[in-house]
Amino acid sequence: MLHNYTIITSSKRHFVTSAKALAGLFILSLLLISSSVTAQGNLLITPRRVVFEGNKSSQEINLANTGQDSATYSVSFVQYRMTPEGSFEQIEEPDPGQMFADKIIRYFPRQVTLAPGEAQMVRMQLRRSGNMAEGEYRSHMYFRAVPKEGALGLDEPLEDTTAIGIRLTPIFGITIPVIVRAGDTEATVSLDNMQLDAVNDSTTMLSLTLTRSGNKSVYGDLTVDYEPPRGASMQVGLVRGIAVYTPNDMRRFQLELKKQEGVNYNEGKLLVRYADAEEGKEKLLAKKELMLK
């Protein structure tokens, strides 16, 4: 996920007893991981986030294999908290004010095998109950690549029995948020602590804080327009899909602004807008101006 989905990699290690020095193995391991992850990272998922709201009780996720080899993926749920910087940390218990969605959602299948170019649906069914607490529930659906295992006895034997052998099997995975909203949910957001910093002659960064309140998360696109003292305004920044998930009340964010003809970040002003991006809506959530000096 840039901000909507998360890519996860891990690896299984298989060691062979040996007595040779370990010099160079670390670099080799990095090369093996990098090339294998690229080969297994051919899963296309749509949509990249799922929201159950109102009377909606079923959803479908489309998985497509864009690679050249068959691939198998297991499907499960994991739980995350969002940090104030927008990264994710896996957790087992909800933070205060956080509710997980996995217990109220059924999904099928739990594992899919896709040939090259093949697609398949994962179907989800929401099980609402009359005693659900009002607010937002969130879990992340995890699509984890199942490594291919060779037949027993087919491993290539080591020519040098005194050498150290290592085989790394990277495990590729993607998560997407699944959100359930119960009862009356609402949220407001403001843009605070805006600051412009010139890193060097060619790089200008805009820093800001998205401050959220209410009992649901916000998800939107951030656009930055430069308005000169004279002349037409022009877009100098755009980032899609920025979320602030419950129970977080703020998220710090930074983006690099374009350096183009007619833009002077020492005069004029910046107009920053944060607009709802859920289901193609065009609803303005917050806006703020920053005068430049």
Secondary structure, DSSP 8 states (H G I E B T S, - for coil): --SS-EEEEEEEEEEE---S--TTHHHHHHHHHHHHHHHH--EEEESS-EEE-TT--EEEEEEEE-SSS-EEEEEEEE-EEE-TTS-EEE-SS--TT---SGGGEEEE-SEEEE-TT-EEEEEEEE---TT--SEEEEEEEEEEE------TT-S---SSTTS-EEEEEEEEEEEEEEEEEESS--EEEEEEEEEEEE-SSS-EEEEEEEEEEESS-EEEEEEEEEE-SSS--EEEEEEEEEEE-TT--EEEEEEEE---TT--TTSSEEEEEEEE-GGG---EEEEEEEE--
